[in-house]
Amino acid sequence: MFTIRQEWPGVSLRKIAELLNGEGYTTRGKAFTPVQVKCVLDREDLYRGICHYAGLSSRGQHEAIIA
């Protein structure tokens, strides 16, 4: 999802959801929707292991799941 957004910056959330669903990816066993795609993209830093709180950013105590 992050790669798609990076390679095609103007692609819509709906198109990203369609591409993910077409490849067989699911979210908790259900098809992706544009809203779910937006929620994941908005939390990219968290998936990279970076936490934000009270205007500060730091590496979290959890392991990053994407590079």
C-alpha positions, -999 to 999 in steps of 0.1 A, spaced: 0 0 0 28 24 9 47 14 -22 17 20 -44 12 55 -29 49 63 -33 51 51 -69 18 67 -80 13 98 -58 -20 108 -75 -37 74 -73 -70 75 -54 -77 56 -22 -104 37 -41 -79 25 -67 -54 14 -40 -82 -6 -24 -91 -22 -57 -55 -31 -64 -50 -47 -29 -83 -66 -32 -74 -78 -67 -41 -92 -53 -60 -111 -27 -50 -89 3 -77 -85 30 -82 -67 63 -94 -91 90 -108 -114 62 -127 -86 44 -120 -66 14 -102 -32 17 -123 -1 14 -110 34 7 -116 45 43 -94 16 56 -67 24 31 -67 60 44 -65 49 80 -35 27 73 -17 54 52 -23 80 79 -6 57 105 26 51 84 49 64 110 34 40 136 41 10 112 77 23 109 80 22 147 78 59 153 54 72 180 40 107 182 27 122 215 23 158 227 42 172 197 72 148 202 83 120 180 104 90 191 111 54 183 85 33 200 91 3 222 74 -19 196 92 -32 165 86 -16 132 67 -38 108 78 -19 76 112 -6 67 
